[in-house]
Amino acid sequence: MKYIKDLREGMRTSDIYFCKQKQALKTKAGKNYFSLILQDKTGTIDAKIWDLSNGINHFEAMDYIQVEGDVNCFQGALQMNVRRVRLAQEGEYVPSEYLPTTRYSVEDMYKKFLGYVNEIKNPHLSALCKKFFVEDEKFVKKFKAHSAAKSVHHGFVGGLLEHTLGVVKLCDFFASRYPLINRDLLLCAAMFHDVGKIKEISPFPENDYTDEGQLLGHIVMGVEMLDEAIRTIDGFPPKLALELKHCILAHHGEYEYGSPKKPAIMEAMALNLADNADAKLETMTELLENGKPEDEWLGYNKLFETNFKRTSK
């Protein structure tokens, strides 16, 4: 099997891929064609079926399909020109080969994560953390397997756990460096900052925005989840609950980045910085890993509005 990350311009391929997206479109001349997003565990590639008359069997999005096509370059990105398609049969493919997965052990990461959970000294915050991350087995299963995004960063199985652990570690450093920070509050906020992603984005293999996600977003849903749980913990201090929820509401930092509030307390500011750092550095990591190893300059990136270069060895 030729993995998507190994495809290069000029290659001809005949392999099974997961069809993540399928759109029926028309050219300017009125001719029908299909636009696809094909996926395996190494990434995705844009694909087009220009000729629908020959060799194109019926298939839909979320199907595993046998594809014959040629790889070319369009506007600086690889694209596959598909000539033949058929539905793949069970036994011809292993589903795990088509799901992008964290490079780290999920169980090892969760063990480290629980280490931070067990360090929370405040009894109310401790009870809240354990209610989700220790006692709720269904939640834990989803949390371990979920992505942190549809794309951009940590958009793979285990991505939500990997990102959350990374943010917790950065927040732990901030708390050790700046003694005015309430460590328990900050670490708890870091653990919960993206829990709404479990409702915002559907599980794999779909990994797409839900109706709730489109209409409400993970920040609002995350606060709703916390508020509901806090109400079940006797004696949870109202001011502490308010500060925790503020951290979640403000963790994107700026209104233009979808943050309902801007940071008003030190812990919220620290969480925003940690979240931003982990997300952007992971995004750069993925860009570097997916680029051609021989290319020193990777080209202009719209997200960062700059041209990336590999660091010299």
Secondary structure, 3 states (H helix, E strand, C coil): CCCHHHCCCCCEEEEEEEEEEEEEEECCCCCEEEEEEEEECCEEEEEEECCCCCCECCCCCCCEEEEEEEEEEECCEEEEEEEEEEECCCCCCCHHHHCCECCCCHHHHHHHHHHHHCCCCCHHHHHHHHHHHCCCHHHHHHHHHCCCCCCCCCCCECHHHHHHHHHHHHHHHHHHHCCCCCHHHHHHHHHHCCCCHHHHECCCCCCCECHHHHHCCHHHHHHHHHHHHHCCCCCCCHHHHHHHHHHHHCCCCCHHHCCCCCCCCHHHHHHHHHHHHHHHHHHHHHHHHHCCCCCCEEEEECCCCEEEECCCC
